[in-house]
Amino acid sequence: LEGVTCVSADECWAVGGGAYDATGSSGANTVIEQYAGSGWTIVPSPSASVGMNNSLTAVTCVSADDCWAVGIYGNHGGEGGPLGTLIEQYTGGSWTIVPSPGTTATDGSALSAIACVGARECWAVGAHGHYQLAPPPLIEQYTGSAWSIVVGPTLSGSGTLGLSGIDCASAIDCWAVGGST
């Protein structure tokens, strides 16, 4: 498990990646666990692609029936291949995959953190693919209907800039942290 959030003392979610999928093929599934006041239980969570590694890295909730999780999928880990972004939403019944703009399992992008200040204002951050020369950090914004990429700062030289954390005090006051190579 890599990320956790609580809506109340009796409502928490934890996310991560798990064992190989049920078909026995290579790849790992996403894992989502819920605490509902008396213990943790694993809840069904979709994976972007069977046979690839799928992992969620962060989770946040606006309310008990409005949660978001972000992460990665692709041939990473032991396989050494590229990654793509993964976004999932919980709307009170089940978790579903939501399209993440312009990032696929072949471009090497990944999301590592998410913050929401309301049902129509969320931000997710990570890193663009390592196949680009000096890519800016990956920043995505949700404004109530879809996620879109927001252009971030760039570095001079050939380093890459990845963001690993974000938090927002309001819709117009967010801070993100990360590093560069």
C-alpha positions as CSV (number, residue, x, y, z in Angstrom):
1,L,0.0,0.0,0.0
2,E,1.3,3.4,-0.9
3,G,-1.4,6.0,-0.1
4,V,-4.1,6.6,2.5
5,T,-6.8,9.1,3.2
6,C,-9.7,9.4,5.7
7,V,-13.0,11.2,5.3
8,S,-13.9,10.6,9.0
9,A,-12.8,8.4,11.9
10,D,-15.0,5.6,10.4
11,E,-14.2,6.0,6.7
12,C,-10.7,5.6,5.3
13,W,-9.2,4.3,2.0
14,A,-5.8,2.9,1.3
15,V,-4.4,2.2,-2.2
16,G,-1.4,0.3,-3.8
17,G,-0.6,-2.6,-6.0
18,G,-1.0,-6.3,-5.4
19,A,-0.1,-9.8,-6.4
20,Y,-0.2,-11.2,-9.9
21,D,-3.6,-11.2,-11.6
22,A,-6.1,-14.1,-11.2
23,T,-5.4,-15.5,-14.7
24,G,-1.8,-16.3,-13.6
25,S,-0.3,-14.1,-16.3
26,S,2.5,-11.7,-15.4
27,G,1.4,-8.3,-14.1
28,A,-0.1,-7.0,-10.8
29,N,-3.5,-5.6,-10.0
30,T,-4.4,-2.4,-8.2
31,V,-5.4,-2.9,-4.6
32,I,-7.9,-0.7,-2.7
33,E,-8.8,-1.3,0.9
34,Q,-11.6,0.4,2.9
35,Y,-11.9,1.0,6.6
36,A,-15.5,1.3,7.7
37,G,-15.2,1.6,11.4
38,S,-14.5,-2.0,12.3
39,G,-11.6,-3.2,10.2
40,W,-10.0,-3.1,6.7
41,T,-11.5,-4.9,3.8
42,I,-10.3,-5.2,0.2
43,V,-12.8,-3.8,-2.3
44,P,-12.9,-4.5,-6.0
45,S,-10.7,-2.2,-8.1
46,P,-10.1,-2.1,-11.8
47,S,-6.7,-2.5,-13.4
48,A,-5.8,-0.6,-16.7
49,S,-4.4,-3.7,-18.4
50,V,-4.3,-7.4,-17.6
51,G,-0.9,-8.8,-17.9
52,M,0.8,-5.5,-17.1
53,N,1.7,-4.1,-13.6
54,N,-1.0,-1.8,-12.2
55,S,-0.4,0.2,-9.0
56,L,-2.1,3.2,-7.3
57,T,0.2,5.6,-5.5
58,A,-2.2,8.2,-3.9
59,V,-5.8,8.6,-2.9
60,T,-8.0,11.6,-1.7
61,C,-11.7,12.1,-1.0
62,V,-13.9,15.1,-1.3
63,S,-16.7,13.2,0.6
64,A,-17.6,9.7,1.5
65,D,-19.0,9.2,-2.0
66,D,-16.4,11.1,-4.0
67,C,-12.9,9.8,-4.0
68,W,-10.0,9.7,-6.5
69,A,-6.9,7.6,-6.8
70,V,-3.9,7.9,-9.1
71,G,-1.0,5.7,-10.1
72,I,0.7,3.9,-13.0
73,Y,0.3,0.9,-15.2
74,G,2.6,-0.8,-17.8
75,N,5.6,-3.0,-17.9
76,H,7.6,-1.6,-15.0
77,G,9.5,-3.2,-12.2
78,G,11.3,-6.3,-13.3
79,E,10.2,-6.0,-16.9
80,G,11.9,-2.5,-17.2
81,G,9.4,-1.1,-19.7
82,P,7.5,2.2,-19.9
83,L,4.7,3.3,-17.7
84,G,1.4,5.2,-18.3
85,T,-0.9,7.1,-16.0
86,L,-3.9,5.6,-14.2
87,I,-6.8,7.6,-12.6
88,E,-9.7,5.9,-10.8
89,Q,-12.8,7.5,-9.2
90,Y,-15.2,6.2,-6.5
91,T,-18.7,7.6,-6.6
92,G,-20.4,5.7,-3.8
93,G,-20.9,2.4,-5.6
94,S,-17.6,1.2,-7.1
95,W,-14.2,2.3,-8.4
96,T,-14.0,3.0,-12.1
97,I,-11.1,4.0,-14.4
98,V,-11.3,7.6,-15.7
99,P,-9.4,8.7,-18.9
100,S,-6.1,10.4,-18.2
101,P,-5.2,12.8,-21.1
102,G,-2.3,12.2,-23.4
103,T,-0.6,9.5,-21.4
104,T,-0.4,5.8,-22.4
105,A,1.5,2.8,-21.3
106,T,4.1,3.5,-24.0
107,D,5.1,7.1,-23.2
108,G,6.6,6.5,-19.7
109,S,4.4,8.9,-17.7
110,A,3.3,8.3,-14.1
111,L,1.1,10.1,-11.6
112,S,2.3,10.0,-8.0
113,A,0.0,12.4,-6.0
114,I,-3.5,13.9,-6.0
115,A,-5.3,16.7,-4.1
116,C,-8.9,17.9,-4.4
117,V,-10.4,21.1,-3.0
118,G,-14.0,20.3,-4.1
119,A,-16.0,18.0,-6.3
120,R,-15.1,20.1,-9.4
121,E,-11.4,21.0,-8.6
122,C,-8.7,18.3,-8.3
123,W,-5.0,18.3,-9.2
124,A,-2.7,15.3,-9.9
125,V,1.0,15.4,-10.4
126,G,3.8,13.1,-11.5
127,A,6.4,12.9,-14.3
128,H,6.3,12.8,-18.1
129,G,7.9,10.0,-20.0
130,H,11.6,9.6,-19.8
131,Y,11.7,9.4,-23.6
132,Q,11.3,13.2,-23.9
133,L,14.3,15.6,-23.7
134,A,14.0,17.7,-20.5
135,P,10.3,17.2,-20.0
136,P,8.3,19.4,-17.7
137,P,6.6,17.8,-14.7
138,L,3.2,16.1,-15.4
139,I,0.4,18.2,-14.0
140,E,-3.3,17.3,-14.6
141,Q,-6.4,19.2,-13.5
142,Y,-10.0,18.0,-13.1
143,T,-12.6,20.8,-13.4
144,G,-15.8,18.7,-13.1
145,S,-16.1,16.9,-16.4
146,A,-12.7,15.7,-17.5
147,W,-9.0,15.7,-16.7
148,S,-6.7,17.9,-18.8
149,I,-2.9,18.5,-18.9
150,V,-1.6,21.8,-17.5
151,V,1.8,23.0,-18.7
152,G,4.2,23.2,-15.9
153,P,7.7,24.7,-15.5
154,T,10.6,23.5,-17.5
155,L,14.3,23.1,-16.6
156,S,17.2,24.2,-18.5
157,G,19.5,21.4,-19.7
158,S,18.6,17.8,-20.1
159,G,17.2,16.9,-16.7
160,T,13.7,15.7,-16.0
161,L,11.5,17.2,-13.3
162,G,9.0,15.0,-11.5
163,L,6.5,16.0,-8.8
164,S,5.8,13.6,-6.0
165,G,3.4,15.5,-3.7
166,I,0.7,18.1,-3.9
167,D,-1.7,19.9,-1.5
168,C,-4.1,22.7,-2.0
169,A,-5.4,25.3,0.5
170,S,-8.0,26.5,-2.1
171,A,-8.7,26.3,-5.8
172,I,-6.1,29.0,-6.4
173,D,-3.5,28.1,-3.8
174,C,-1.7,24.8,-4.5
175,W,1.8,23.6,-3.8
176,A,3.7,20.7,-5.3
177,V,7.0,19.2,-4.5
178,G,9.4,16.9,-6.3
179,G,12.9,16.6,-7.7
180,S,15.0,16.8,-10.9
181,T,17.8,14.7,-12.4
